[in-house]
């Protein structure tokens, strides 16, 4: 088990366009949760300390709320925000963008155990317990 | 697969979000220990250590067995499995979102 996950993509658009698609609620609504039958209602105050609310609606009409607060914003490069859902609370998401000519490499890191100050020094020992888990399962 | 409720998952992540508690887990993962054994490793009071153990018990990560006045602690890995499951689901969730973003960027024209 890891305490975080990383997802990476290379997108065929420049970083300014990707950044806009990740930060402008009107544009986010056009793709976020844009799966057959699903829809999303998105509201955000895109500034450090500002909050967002994403209500994702299933084809059956069930609503799944997601909320959070922006922690760090670097135009065209980085967005850090907290993430709460029905499943998790106070998790941290970091999206980084890297320009590759006319493409953009997007890296998302989702951390589920958010205590960065003390985590680093215990990482090695902690890895032991987690590899024990792998043996146990 | 045991189905964990939100509150339980939150308890698990909360329990893991403290260095001392992660350290306690590392110890009891290796061998069963009494609360006093655990407390001897730390420069803090027995009630303070007990409090951390209670948080771990609430998350289901530590199971306690009483023998008279002695409390034995051992680790249970099952909550870690549940936490791991949520993280895997979130990986699929973000992959889905970026599939949609990729399609959106390819279908729409740049604004400029």
gemmi code that builds the backbone of each chain (N, CA, C; Angstrom):
import gemmi

chains = {
    "A": [
        ("UNK", (0.833, -1.207, 0.000), (0.000, 0.000, 0.000), (0.865, 1.254, 0.000)),
        ("UNK", (0.480, 2.209, -0.827), (1.134, 3.510, -0.809), (0.195, 4.510, -0.148)),
        ("UNK", (0.780, 5.579, 0.363), (-0.053, 6.592, 0.987), (-0.427, 7.674, -0.016)),
        ("UNK", (0.015, 7.511, -1.248), (-0.323, 8.491, -2.268), (-0.406, 7.809, -3.623)),
        ("UNK", (-1.016, 8.493, -4.584), (-1.045, 7.944, -5.928), (-0.592, 9.025, -6.896)),
        ("UNK", (-0.054, 8.584, -8.014), (0.400, 9.521, -9.038), (-0.178, 9.092, -10.377)),
        ("UNK", (-0.755, 10.068, -11.091), (-1.279, 9.808, -12.424), (-0.614, 10.807, -13.364)),
        ("UNK", (-0.129, 10.327, -14.498), (0.566, 11.218, -15.419), (0.010, 11.101, -16.836)),
        ("UNK", (-0.074, 12.235, -17.527), (-0.594, 12.269, -18.894), (0.176, 13.276, -19.722)),
        ("UNK", (0.339, 12.992, -21.002), (0.847, 14.024, -21.912), (-0.320, 14.447, -22.786)),
        ("UNK", (-0.657, 15.732, -22.701), (-1.842, 16.250, -23.388), (-1.448, 17.086, -24.602)),
        ("UNK", (-2.262, 16.960, -25.656), (-1.960, 17.700, -26.884), (-2.539, 19.112, -26.821)),
        ("UNK", (-1.975, 19.916, -25.950), (-2.396, 21.319, -25.819), (-1.306, 22.018, -25.026)),
        ("UNK", (-1.188, 23.344, -25.212), (-0.141, 24.032, -24.453), (-0.574, 24.190, -22.995)),
        ("UNK", (0.379, 24.501, -22.137), (0.089, 24.502, -20.697), (-0.954, 25.554, -20.312)),
        ("UNK", (-1.004, 26.674, -21.048), (-1.986, 27.716, -20.730), (-3.407, 27.183, -20.930)),
        ("UNK", (-3.592, 26.408, -21.986), (-4.912, 25.863, -22.281), (-5.297, 24.781, -21.265)),
        ("UNK", (-4.328, 23.956, -20.896), (-4.597, 22.909, -19.904), (-4.921, 23.561, -18.554)),
        ("UNK", (-4.138, 24.578, -18.198), (-4.354, 25.273, -16.919), (-5.767, 25.866, -16.871)),
        ("UNK", (-6.188, 26.461, -17.974), (-7.529, 27.052, -18.044), (-8.602, 25.971, -17.874)),
        ("UNK", (-8.389, 24.815, -18.516), (-9.360, 23.723, -18.434), (-9.449, 23.144, -17.021)),
        ("UNK", (-8.390, 23.363, -16.231), (-8.364, 22.837, -14.861), (-8.827, 23.865, -13.827)),
        ("UNK", (-8.992, 25.112, -14.251), (-9.279, 26.150, -13.267), (-10.558, 26.948, -13.523)),
        ("UNK", (-10.992, 27.007, -14.765), (-12.201, 27.767, -15.095), (-13.419, 26.834, -14.967)),
        ("UNK", (-14.279, 27.145, -14.005), (-15.415, 26.252, -13.704), (-16.279, 25.973, -14.936)),
        ("UNK", (-16.448, 26.990, -15.791), (-17.292, 26.804, -16.990), (-16.678, 25.758, -17.917)),
        ("UNK", (-15.359, 25.805, -18.051), (-14.687, 24.828, -18.915), (-14.603, 23.458, -18.224)),
        ("UNK", (-14.341, 23.475, -16.909), (-14.269, 22.205, -16.158), (-15.554, 21.407, -16.304)),
        ("UNK", (-16.687, 22.125, -16.263), (-17.991, 21.456, -16.370), (-18.137, 20.688, -17.687)),
        ("UNK", (-17.404, 21.158, -18.705), (-17.523, 20.503, -20.011), (-16.805, 19.161, -20.101)),
        ("UNK", (-15.844, 18.933, -19.209), (-15.159, 17.632, -19.308), (-15.143, 16.819, -18.012)),
        ("UNK", (-15.118, 17.527, -16.850), (-15.030, 16.808, -15.577), (-16.299, 15.973, -15.366)),
        ("UNK", (-16.138, 14.706, -15.133), (-17.274, 13.777, -14.975), (-18.113, 13.671, -16.240)),
        ("UNK", (-17.500, 14.005, -17.390), (-18.262, 13.968, -18.635), (-18.337, 12.551, -19.189)),
        ("UNK", (-18.900, 11.649, -18.397), (-19.059, 10.268, -18.838), (-20.521, 10.055, -19.184)),
        ("UNK", (-20.816, 9.071, -20.025), (-22.204, 8.883, -20.474), (-23.210, 8.891, -19.323)),
        ("UNK", (-24.177, 9.787, -19.426), (-25.240, 9.834, -18.421), (-24.915, 10.673, -17.201)),
        ("UNK", (-23.628, 10.950, -16.974), (-23.239, 11.714, -15.798), (-23.194, 13.205, -16.108)),
        ("UNK", (-23.333, 14.004, -15.059), (-23.132, 15.435, -15.239), (-22.498, 15.990, -13.977)),
        ("UNK", (-21.913, 17.176, -14.114), (-21.270, 17.778, -12.950), (-21.647, 19.241, -12.855)),
        ("UNK", (-21.895, 19.675, -11.633), (-22.133, 21.083, -11.371), (-20.910, 21.571, -10.609)),
        ("UNK", (-20.218, 22.535, -11.170), (-18.958, 22.969, -10.560), (-18.979, 24.462, -10.250)),
        ("UNK", (-18.600, 24.779, -9.019), (-18.451, 26.186, -8.626), (-17.109, 26.329, -7.945)),
        ("UNK", (-16.392, 27.390, -8.270), (-15.115, 27.584, -7.583), (-14.733, 29.054, -7.474)),
        ("UNK", (-13.897, 29.317, -6.486), (-13.305, 30.636, -6.333), (-11.812, 30.368, -6.495)),
        ("UNK", (-11.343, 30.569, -7.725), (-9.980, 30.145, -8.042), (-8.944, 31.148, -7.552)),
        ("UNK", (-8.634, 31.027, -6.284), (-7.579, 31.830, -5.658), (-7.117, 31.075, -4.419)),
        ("UNK", (-5.909, 31.376, -3.946), (-5.404, 30.680, -2.764), (-6.341, 30.975, -1.591)),
        ("UNK", (-6.818, 29.912, -0.931), (-7.778, 30.056, 0.157), (-9.221, 29.966, -0.328)),
        ("UNK", (-9.419, 30.064, -1.642), (-10.761, 29.951, -2.212), (-11.210, 28.495, -2.235)),
        ("UNK", (-12.517, 28.278, -2.232), (-12.997, 26.895, -2.192), (-13.672, 26.504, -3.500)),
        ("UNK", (-13.853, 25.199, -3.660), (-14.591, 24.702, -4.815), (-15.582, 23.641, -4.369)),
        ("UNK", (-16.625, 23.467, -5.150), (-17.614, 22.420, -4.889), (-17.976, 21.788, -6.224)),
        ("UNK", (-17.833, 20.490, -6.289), (-18.168, 19.746, -7.495), (-19.241, 18.732, -7.117)),
        ("UNK", (-20.422, 18.886, -7.693), (-21.471, 17.910, -7.435), (-21.660, 17.076, -8.678)),
        ("UNK", (-21.313, 15.819, -8.532), (-21.364, 14.923, -9.665), (-22.655, 14.115, -9.536)),
        ("UNK", (-23.403, 14.072, -10.657), (-24.715, 13.428, -10.628), (-24.714, 12.187, -11.509)),
        ("UNK", (-25.121, 11.077, -10.936), (-25.129, 9.815, -11.670), (-26.375, 9.731, -12.556)),
        ("UNK", (-26.359, 8.801, -13.524), (-27.544, 8.629, -14.386), (-28.807, 8.342, -13.562)),
        ("UNK", (-28.632, 7.756, -12.367), (-29.792, 7.440, -11.514), (-30.213, 8.641, -10.676)),
        ("UNK", (-29.477, 9.747, -10.822), (-29.842, 10.959, -10.094), (-29.192, 11.107, -8.730)),
        ("UNK", (-28.288, 10.180, -8.391), (-27.584, 10.304, -7.115), (-26.506, 11.384, -7.228)),
        ("UNK", (-26.377, 12.174, -6.174), (-25.390, 13.250, -6.216), (-24.203, 12.916, -5.313)),
        ("UNK", (-22.997, 13.033, -5.869), (-21.770, 12.798, -5.111), (-21.011, 14.113, -4.959)),
        ("UNK", (-20.993, 14.665, -3.745), (-20.318, 15.946, -3.570), (-18.805, 15.802, -3.366)),
        ("UNK", (-18.071, 16.754, -3.933), (-16.625, 16.838, -3.729), (-16.318, 18.299, -3.415)),
        ("UNK", (-15.562, 18.529, -2.374), (-15.247, 19.904, -2.007), (-13.767, 20.022, -1.659)),
        ("UNK", (-13.292, 21.253, -1.638), (-11.905, 21.475, -1.253), (-11.571, 22.948, -1.279)),
        ("UNK", (-10.297, 23.210, -1.006), (-9.826, 24.583, -0.929), (-8.485, 24.675, -1.664)),
        ("UNK", (-8.320, 25.736, -2.432), (-7.043, 25.915, -3.150), (-5.958, 26.355, -2.171)),
        ("UNK", (-4.829, 25.662, -2.224), (-3.723, 25.966, -1.307), (-2.583, 26.703, -1.988)),
        ("UNK", (-2.359, 26.399, -3.262), (-1.259, 27.031, -3.985), (-1.632, 27.091, -5.457)),
        ("UNK", (-1.371, 28.245, -6.072), (-1.659, 28.401, -7.501), (-0.462, 29.075, -8.168)),
        ("UNK", (0.108, 28.414, -9.154), (1.165, 29.024, -9.970), (0.658, 28.940, -11.408)),
        ("UNK", (0.270, 30.086, -11.998), (-0.335, 30.066, -13.334), (0.448, 29.208, -14.326)),
        ("UNK", (-0.294, 28.368, -15.032), (0.241, 27.480, -16.082), (1.229, 26.426, -15.583)),
        ("UNK", (1.399, 26.330, -14.255), (2.382, 25.369, -13.730), (1.862, 24.434, -12.644)),
        ("UNK", (1.106, 24.988, -11.715), (0.800, 24.182, -10.531), (-0.502, 24.604, -9.850)),
        ("UNK", (-1.270, 23.617, -9.402), (-2.460, 23.871, -8.587), (-2.448, 22.853, -7.444)),
        ("UNK", (-2.504, 23.338, -6.215), (-2.557, 22.445, -5.058), (-3.878, 22.707, -4.340)),
        ("UNK", (-4.621, 21.654, -4.064), (-5.902, 21.837, -3.374), (-6.215, 20.660, -2.455)),
        ("UNK", (-7.035, 20.931, -1.455), (-7.487, 19.845, -0.583), (-8.677, 19.176, -1.267)),
        ("UNK", (-8.933, 17.940, -0.891), (-9.989, 17.165, -1.560), (-10.767, 16.364, -0.517)),
        ("UNK", (-12.075, 16.615, -0.484), (-12.963, 15.865, 0.415), (-14.072, 15.251, -0.419)),
        ("UNK", (-14.433, 14.022, -0.101), (-15.534, 13.382, -0.815), (-16.293, 12.533, 0.192)),
        ("UNK", (-17.214, 11.728, -0.302), (-17.921, 10.825, 0.610), (-16.941, 9.812, 1.201)),
        ("UNK", (-15.863, 9.529, 0.463), (-14.916, 8.492, 0.907), (-13.758, 9.026, 1.735)),
        ("UNK", (-13.276, 10.233, 1.427), (-12.077, 10.731, 2.118), (-12.236, 12.183, 2.554)),
        ("UNK", (-11.477, 12.543, 3.580), (-11.497, 13.925, 4.080), (-10.065, 14.437, 4.218)),
        ("UNK", (-9.892, 15.738, 3.955), (-8.588, 16.388, 4.146), (-7.440, 15.701, 3.416)),
        ("UNK", (-7.689, 15.243, 2.208), (-6.583, 14.714, 1.409), (-6.047, 15.877, 0.562)),
        ("UNK", (-4.879, 15.695, -0.029), (-4.235, 16.793, -0.746), (-3.885, 16.392, -2.178)),
        ("UNK", (-4.293, 17.243, -3.131), (-4.018, 16.967, -4.540), (-3.093, 18.049, -5.104)),
        ("UNK", (-2.039, 17.623, -5.784), (-1.122, 18.554, -6.445), (-1.115, 18.233, -7.928)),
        ("UNK", (-1.467, 19.215, -8.753), (-1.396, 19.037, -10.201), (-0.258, 19.907, -10.715)),
        ("UNK", (0.710, 19.288, -11.397), (1.836, 20.036, -11.960), (1.804, 19.924, -13.470)),
        ("UNK", (2.105, 21.018, -14.138), (2.134, 21.039, -15.598), (3.542, 21.379, -16.075)),
        ("UNK", (3.980, 20.638, -17.097), (5.308, 20.894, -17.643), (5.170, 21.028, -19.156)),
        ("UNK", (5.650, 22.127, -19.700), (5.542, 22.349, -21.148), (6.537, 21.488, -21.909)),
        ("UNK", (6.030, 20.803, -22.932), (6.888, 20.019, -23.824), (6.565, 20.495, -25.231)),
        ("UNK", (7.250, 21.544, -25.685), (6.935, 22.192, -26.960), (5.442, 22.536, -27.008)),
        ("UNK", (4.666, 21.937, -27.925), (3.236, 22.297, -27.974), (2.365, 21.338, -27.150)),
        ("UNK", (3.012, 20.457, -26.404), (2.254, 19.551, -25.542), (2.512, 19.870, -24.072)),
        ("UNK", (1.725, 19.233, -23.212), (1.879, 19.476, -21.777), (1.865, 18.162, -21.020)),
        ("UNK", (2.864, 18.004, -20.168), (2.886, 16.817, -19.314), (2.207, 17.178, -18.004)),
        ("UNK", (1.116, 16.470, -17.720), (0.354, 16.721, -16.498), (0.658, 15.612, -15.489)),
        ("UNK", (0.998, 16.008, -14.265), (1.226, 15.018, -13.206), (0.314, 15.343, -12.041)),
        ("UNK", (-0.487, 14.369, -11.647), (-1.347, 14.561, -10.486), (-0.864, 13.668, -9.355)),
        ("UNK", (-0.707, 14.291, -8.192), (-0.338, 13.509, -7.002), (-1.475, 13.672, -5.997)),
        ("UNK", (-2.008, 12.587, -5.514), (-3.082, 12.634, -4.514), (-2.554, 11.986, -3.236)),
        ("UNK", (-2.370, 12.811, -2.212), (-1.844, 12.313, -0.933), (-2.986, 12.117, 0.056)),
        ("UNK", (-3.016, 10.931, 0.640), (-4.112, 10.591, 1.553), (-3.737, 10.762, 3.011)),
        ("UNK", (-2.446, 10.769, 3.291), (-2.008, 10.987, 4.666), (-1.268, 12.306, 4.664)),
        ("UNK", (-1.916, 13.322, 5.187), (-1.377, 14.660, 5.014), (-0.716, 15.181, 6.270)),
        ("UNK", (0.466, 14.722, 6.536), (1.261, 15.414, 7.534), (2.710, 15.426, 7.069)),
        ("UNK", (2.978, 16.330, 6.118), (4.254, 16.365, 5.425), (5.452, 16.625, 6.341)),
        ("UNK", (5.245, 17.346, 7.443), (6.366, 17.687, 8.324), (7.049, 16.473, 8.912)),
        ("UNK", (6.249, 15.536, 9.348), (6.820, 14.394, 10.047), (6.924, 13.160, 9.168)),
        ("UNK", (6.325, 13.213, 8.006), (6.257, 11.994, 7.215), (7.609, 11.574, 6.666)),
        ("UNK", (8.363, 12.535, 6.150), (9.611, 12.233, 5.446), (10.557, 11.341, 6.260)),
        ("UNK", (10.798, 11.707, 7.514), (11.791, 10.990, 8.305), (11.357, 9.565, 8.649)),
        ("UNK", (10.076, 9.279, 8.526), (9.585, 7.956, 8.880), (9.292, 7.100, 7.657)),
        ("UNK", (9.595, 7.662, 6.512), (9.180, 6.991, 5.287), (9.775, 5.588, 5.171)),
        ("UNK", (11.058, 5.449, 5.494), (11.703, 4.151, 5.316), (11.096, 3.062, 6.177)),
        ("UNK", (10.988, 3.348, 7.465), (10.430, 2.375, 8.390), (9.003, 2.033, 8.013)),
        ("UNK", (8.304, 3.060, 7.608), (6.902, 2.885, 7.249), (6.783, 1.967, 6.041)),
        ("UNK", (7.706, 2.100, 5.104), (7.715, 1.233, 3.935), (7.774, -0.237, 4.330)),
        ("UNK", (8.463, -0.522, 5.432), (8.559, -1.888, 5.942), (7.198, -2.472, 6.294)),
        ("UNK", (6.432, -1.690, 7.031), (5.105, -2.159, 7.435), (4.271, -2.416, 6.191)),
        ("UNK", (4.403, -1.520, 5.225), (3.588, -1.646, 4.030), (4.013, -2.847, 3.194)),
        ("UNK", (5.306, -3.155, 3.190), (5.695, -4.346, 2.432), (5.283, -5.604, 3.198)),
        ("UNK", (5.233, -5.488, 4.533), (4.678, -6.601, 5.318), (3.232, -6.852, 4.919)),
        ("UNK", (2.540, -5.751, 4.668), (1.131, -5.861, 4.288), (1.028, -6.668, 2.995)),
        ("UNK", (1.895, -6.348, 2.044), (1.870, -7.069, 0.780), (2.052, -8.571, 0.999)),
        ("UNK", (2.925, -8.924, 1.951), (3.132, -10.340, 2.247), (1.906, -10.959, 2.888)),
        ("UNK", (1.210, -10.138, 3.676), (0.060, -10.636, 4.428), (-1.142, -10.903, 3.531)),
        ("UNK", (-1.308, -10.048, 2.515), (-2.525, -10.147, 1.700), (-2.473, -11.333, 0.738)),
    ],
    "B": [
        ("UNK", (-14.322, -8.720, 0.440), (-13.783, -7.402, 0.799), (-14.699, -6.715, 1.799)),
        ("UNK", (-14.142, -6.339, 2.915), (-14.936, -5.640, 3.924), (-15.270, -4.245, 3.406)),
        ("UNK", (-16.499, -3.856, 3.561), (-16.883, -2.526, 3.106), (-16.705, -1.522, 4.244)),
        ("UNK", (-15.862, -0.557, 4.007), (-15.606, 0.435, 5.036), (-16.410, 1.707, 4.790)),
        ("UNK", (-16.988, 2.230, 5.847), (-17.748, 3.463, 5.738), (-16.787, 4.656, 5.777)),
        ("UNK", (-17.294, 5.798, 5.324), (-16.478, 7.020, 5.285), (-15.800, 7.298, 6.606)),
        ("UNK", (-16.564, 7.239, 7.685), (-16.020, 7.586, 8.988), (-14.864, 6.664, 9.352)),
        ("UNK", (-15.011, 5.407, 9.007), (-13.954, 4.441, 9.318), (-12.689, 4.737, 8.525)),
        ("UNK", (-12.861, 5.048, 7.236), (-11.691, 5.379, 6.415), (-11.019, 6.632, 6.935)),
        ("UNK", (-11.855, 7.588, 7.318), (-11.311, 8.825, 7.842), (-10.518, 8.546, 9.125)),
        ("UNK", (-11.044, 7.659, 9.956), (-10.331, 7.268, 11.180), (-8.982, 6.631, 10.853)),
        ("UNK", (-8.958, 5.832, 9.793), (-7.717, 5.150, 9.411), (-6.673, 6.165, 8.941)),
        ("UNK", (-7.083, 7.046, 8.006), (-6.126, 8.035, 7.498), (-5.695, 8.994, 8.617)),
        ("UNK", (-6.643, 9.336, 9.477), (-6.314, 10.224, 10.600), (-5.293, 9.545, 11.525)),
        ("UNK", (-5.505, 8.273, 11.802), (-4.593, 7.539, 12.683), (-3.185, 7.488, 12.087)),
        ("UNK", (-3.115, 7.361, 10.775), (-1.820, 7.239, 10.110), (-1.108, 8.578, 9.944)),
        ("UNK", (-1.848, 9.663, 10.164), (-1.298, 10.999, 9.904), (-0.482, 11.557, 11.071)),
        ("UNK", (-0.007, 10.712, 11.944), (0.797, 11.186, 13.066), (2.024, 10.297, 13.217)),
        ("UNK", (3.192, 10.954, 13.276), (4.454, 10.205, 13.292), (4.532, 9.201, 14.443)),
        ("UNK", (4.121, 9.612, 15.648), (4.195, 8.706, 16.800), (3.312, 7.486, 16.583)),
        ("UNK", (2.130, 7.719, 16.049), (1.214, 6.583, 15.839), (1.754, 5.637, 14.770)),
        ("UNK", (2.369, 6.203, 13.715), (2.959, 5.317, 12.702), (4.098, 4.511, 13.327)),
        ("UNK", (4.826, 5.166, 14.215), (5.939, 4.498, 14.873), (5.442, 3.360, 15.780)),
        ("UNK", (4.336, 3.612, 16.488), (3.746, 2.570, 17.348), (3.345, 1.360, 16.493)),
        ("UNK", (2.741, 1.655, 15.340), (2.335, 0.554, 14.454), (3.548, -0.267, 14.016)),
        ("UNK", (4.641, 0.450, 13.690), (5.861, -0.253, 13.265), (6.298, -1.236, 14.339)),
        ("UNK", (6.173, -0.813, 15.584), (6.603, -1.684, 16.687), (5.667, -2.868, 16.873)),
        ("UNK", (4.377, -2.605, 16.964), (3.457, -3.720, 17.230), (3.274, -4.624, 16.006)),
        ("UNK", (3.697, -4.114, 14.826), (3.637, -4.964, 13.631), (4.670, -6.088, 13.747)),
        ("UNK", (5.749, -5.803, 14.490), (6.813, -6.802, 14.624), (6.500, -7.836, 15.692)),
        ("UNK", (5.891, -7.382, 16.775), (5.546, -8.315, 17.854), (4.455, -7.729, 18.746)),
        ("UNK", (3.738, -8.610, 19.396), (2.719, -8.163, 20.335), (3.418, -7.465, 21.501)),
        ("UNK", (2.870, -6.336, 21.946), (3.499, -5.583, 23.031), (2.452, -5.118, 24.032)),
        ("UNK", (2.880, -4.923, 25.273), (1.958, -4.348, 26.253), (2.019, -2.827, 26.112)),
        ("UNK", (1.003, -2.161, 26.661), (0.970, -0.700, 26.588), (2.213, -0.122, 27.277)),
        ("UNK", (2.624, -0.739, 28.379), (3.826, -0.258, 29.075), (5.094, -0.412, 28.233)),
        ("UNK", (5.194, -1.565, 27.546), (6.348, -1.782, 26.645), (6.420, -0.647, 25.621)),
        ("UNK", (5.272, -0.351, 25.053), (5.223, 0.690, 24.013), (5.612, 2.039, 24.616)),
        ("UNK", (5.024, 2.342, 25.778), (5.266, 3.646, 26.418), (6.742, 3.850, 26.762)),
        ("UNK", (7.444, 2.758, 27.073), (8.866, 2.859, 27.423), (9.732, 3.396, 26.293)),
        ("UNK", (9.232, 3.301, 25.068), (10.002, 3.765, 23.915), (9.916, 5.270, 23.712)),
        ("UNK", (8.998, 5.919, 24.426), (8.761, 7.332, 24.128), (8.991, 8.224, 25.327)),
        ("UNK", (9.423, 9.418, 25.005), (9.647, 10.411, 26.027), (8.329, 11.162, 26.257)),
        ("UNK", (7.310, 10.419, 26.627), (6.018, 11.055, 26.928), (5.290, 10.208, 27.968)),
        ("UNK", (4.285, 10.806, 28.579), (3.596, 10.121, 29.676), (2.804, 8.907, 29.182)),
        ("UNK", (2.541, 8.008, 30.102), (1.735, 6.824, 29.765), (0.348, 7.218, 29.242)),
        ("UNK", (-0.336, 8.201, 29.889), (-1.643, 8.607, 29.336), (-1.538, 9.139, 27.897)),
        ("UNK", (-0.435, 9.844, 27.599), (-0.272, 10.387, 26.231), (-0.122, 9.243, 25.229)),
        ("UNK", (0.670, 8.236, 25.601), (0.856, 7.077, 24.720), (-0.465, 6.308, 24.587)),
        ("UNK", (-1.165, 6.159, 25.711), (-2.466, 5.458, 25.709), (-3.439, 6.133, 24.757)),
        ("UNK", (-3.375, 7.456, 24.731), (-4.273, 8.220, 23.873), (-4.002, 7.892, 22.390)),
        ("UNK", (-2.721, 7.831, 22.046), (-2.371, 7.463, 20.659), (-2.842, 6.047, 20.338)),
        ("UNK", (-2.674, 5.142, 21.296), (-3.099, 3.754, 21.078), (-4.615, 3.697, 20.877)),
        ("UNK", (-5.333, 4.536, 21.629), (-6.800, 4.572, 21.470), (-7.198, 5.008, 20.063)),
        ("UNK", (-6.475, 5.991, 19.526), (-6.772, 6.447, 18.159), (-6.533, 5.299, 17.173)),
        ("UNK", (-5.454, 4.553, 17.400), (-5.145, 3.413, 16.527), (-6.191, 2.310, 16.665)),
        ("UNK", (-6.698, 2.138, 17.888), (-7.733, 1.117, 18.113), (-9.040, 1.519, 17.441)),
        ("UNK", (-9.344, 2.812, 17.516), (-10.573, 3.320, 16.889), (-10.540, 3.069, 15.378)),
        ("UNK", (-9.341, 3.160, 14.815), (-9.173, 2.922, 13.374), (-9.100, 1.430, 13.059)),
        ("UNK", (-9.029, 0.611, 14.109), (-8.956, -0.837, 13.911), (-7.554, -1.335, 13.600)),
        ("UNK", (-6.556, -0.423, 13.653), (-5.189, -0.811, 13.305), (-4.501, -1.557, 14.442)),
        ("UNK", (-4.947, -1.288, 15.673), (-4.393, -1.990, 16.828), (-5.540, -2.664, 17.580)),
        ("UNK", (-5.306, -3.908, 17.934), (-6.300, -4.659, 18.693), (-5.713, -4.939, 20.075)),
        ("UNK", (-6.530, -4.686, 21.095), (-6.021, -4.855, 22.450), (-6.703, -6.034, 23.142)),
        ("UNK", (-5.904, -6.731, 23.918), (-6.432, -7.877, 24.671), (-5.997, -7.672, 26.122)),
        ("UNK", (-6.958, -7.777, 27.028), (-6.629, -7.558, 28.434), (-6.359, -8.861, 29.152)),
        ("UNK", (-5.291, -8.862, 29.946), (-5.029, -9.994, 30.837), (-4.832, -9.388, 32.209)),
        ("UNK", (-5.877, -9.392, 33.023), (-5.815, -8.711, 34.312), (-5.603, -7.230, 34.083)),
        ("UNK", (-4.508, -6.709, 34.652), (-4.237, -5.281, 34.493), (-3.379, -4.978, 33.266)),
        ("UNK", (-2.897, -6.052, 32.643), (-1.987, -5.849, 31.504), (-2.771, -5.818, 30.189)),
        ("UNK", (-2.444, -4.807, 29.366), (-3.109, -4.687, 28.067), (-2.103, -5.009, 26.960)),
        ("UNK", (-2.396, -6.071, 26.205), (-1.521, -6.477, 25.098), (-2.041, -5.886, 23.794)),
        ("UNK", (-1.121, -5.377, 22.983), (-1.510, -4.773, 21.711), (-0.908, -5.538, 20.551)),
        ("UNK", (-1.709, -5.727, 19.522), (-1.160, -6.286, 18.280), (-1.767, -5.521, 17.106)),
        ("UNK", (-1.149, -5.679, 15.956), (-1.601, -4.937, 14.793), (-2.572, -5.747, 13.963)),
        ("UNK", (-3.547, -5.046, 13.367), (-4.431, -5.685, 12.392), (-4.220, -4.963, 11.056)),
        ("UNK", (-3.883, -5.725, 10.031), (-3.584, -5.131, 8.722), (-4.828, -4.794, 7.892)),
        ("UNK", (-5.975, -5.327, 8.295), (-7.154, -5.195, 7.440), (-7.548, -3.741, 7.110)),
        ("UNK", (-7.480, -2.822, 8.087), (-7.811, -1.426, 7.734), (-6.862, -0.851, 6.680)),
        ("UNK", (-5.596, -1.297, 6.690), (-4.658, -0.809, 5.676), (-5.083, -1.279, 4.294)),
        ("UNK", (-5.641, -2.473, 4.262), (-6.132, -3.015, 2.995), (-7.287, -2.153, 2.474)),
        ("UNK", (-8.169, -1.743, 3.385), (-9.303, -0.902, 3.002), (-8.814, 0.451, 2.485)),
        ("UNK", (-7.812, 1.002, 3.167), (-7.264, 2.293, 2.746), (-6.622, 2.153, 1.369)),
        ("UNK", (-5.912, 1.057, 1.178), (-5.254, 0.784, -0.097), (-6.282, 0.678, -1.224)),
        ("UNK", (-7.410, 0.076, -0.909), (-8.493, -0.094, -1.876), (-9.040, 1.263, -2.333)),
        ("UNK", (-9.210, 2.170, -1.375), (-9.714, 3.511, -1.708), (-8.726, 4.231, -2.622)),
        ("UNK", (-7.433, 4.085, -2.323), (-6.413, 4.759, -3.132), (-6.429, 4.210, -4.562)),
        ("UNK", (-6.589, 2.897, -4.697), (-6.682, 2.291, -6.037), (-7.887, 2.821, -6.797)),
        ("UNK", (-9.016, 2.969, -6.074), (-10.233, 3.476, -6.722), (-10.031, 4.912, -7.183)),
        ("UNK", (-9.323, 5.684, -6.377), (-9.062, 7.072, -6.753), (-8.134, 7.164, -7.951)),
        ("UNK", (-7.226, 6.207, -8.076), (-6.335, 6.206, -9.238), (-7.186, 6.032, -10.501)),
        ("UNK", (-8.116, 5.091, -10.460), (-9.014, 4.862, -11.588), (-9.871, 6.109, -11.845)),
        ("UNK", (-10.299, 6.744, -10.763), (-11.112, 7.957, -10.857), (-10.373, 9.061, -11.627)),
        ("UNK", (-9.119, 9.330, -11.238), (-8.363, 10.400, -11.906), (-8.018, 10.012, -13.347)),
        ("UNK", (-7.714, 8.746, -13.583), (-7.446, 8.295, -14.958), (-8.670, 8.582, -15.833)),
        ("UNK", (-9.857, 8.305, -15.291), (-11.118, 8.574, -15.999), (-11.258, 10.051, -16.333)),
        ("UNK", (-10.982, 10.892, -15.326), (-11.137, 12.332, -15.543), (-10.190, 12.818, -16.635)),
        ("UNK", (-8.963, 12.293, -16.620), (-7.995, 12.777, -17.609), (-8.242, 12.186, -18.998)),
        ("UNK", (-8.897, 11.029, -19.071), (-9.370, 10.534, -20.368), (-10.322, 11.570, -20.949)),
        ("UNK", (-11.236, 12.041, -20.099), (-12.246, 13.011, -20.529), (-11.588, 14.343, -20.904)),
        ("UNK", (-10.589, 14.760, -20.115), (-9.886, 16.014, -20.418), (-9.162, 15.910, -21.758)),
        ("UNK", (-8.516, 14.771, -21.972), (-7.786, 14.533, -23.220), (-8.738, 14.646, -24.419)),
        ("UNK", (-9.890, 13.986, -24.298), (-10.883, 14.014, -25.373), (-11.394, 15.440, -25.581)),
        ("UNK", (-11.644, 16.143, -24.487), (-12.148, 17.519, -24.564), (-11.153, 18.423, -25.292)),
        ("UNK", (-9.872, 18.312, -24.940), (-8.853, 19.168, -25.548), (-8.703, 18.884, -27.035)),
        ("UNK", (-8.888, 17.623, -27.413), (-8.749, 17.267, -28.818), (-9.957, 17.685, -29.656)),
        ("UNK", (-11.130, 17.725, -28.997), (-12.359, 18.058, -29.726), (-12.595, 19.558, -29.847)),
        ("UNK", (-12.010, 20.327, -28.948), (-12.280, 21.767, -28.979), (-11.080, 22.525, -29.518)),
        ("UNK", (-11.350, 23.666, -30.070), (-10.296, 24.504, -30.625), (-9.706, 25.379, -29.530)),
        ("UNK", (-8.414, 25.662, -29.625), (-7.849, 26.619, -28.667), (-8.567, 27.959, -28.784)),
        ("UNK", (-8.673, 28.650, -27.648), (-9.392, 29.930, -27.624), (-8.680, 31.019, -28.425)),
        ("UNK", (-7.359, 30.943, -28.439), (-6.602, 32.054, -29.028), (-6.753, 32.103, -30.549)),
    ],
}
model = gemmi.Model(1)
for chain_id, residues in chains.items():
    chain = gemmi.Chain(chain_id)
    for i, (resn, *xyz) in enumerate(residues, 1):
        res = gemmi.Residue()
        res.name, res.seqid = resn, gemmi.SeqId(i, " ")
        for name, pos in zip(("N", "CA", "C"), xyz):
            atom = gemmi.Atom()
            atom.name, atom.element = name, gemmi.Element(name[0])
            atom.pos, atom.b_iso = gemmi.Position(*pos), 0.0
            res.add_atom(atom)
        chain.add_residue(res)
    model.add_chain(chain)
structure = gemmi.Structure()
structure.add_model(model)
structure.setup_entities()
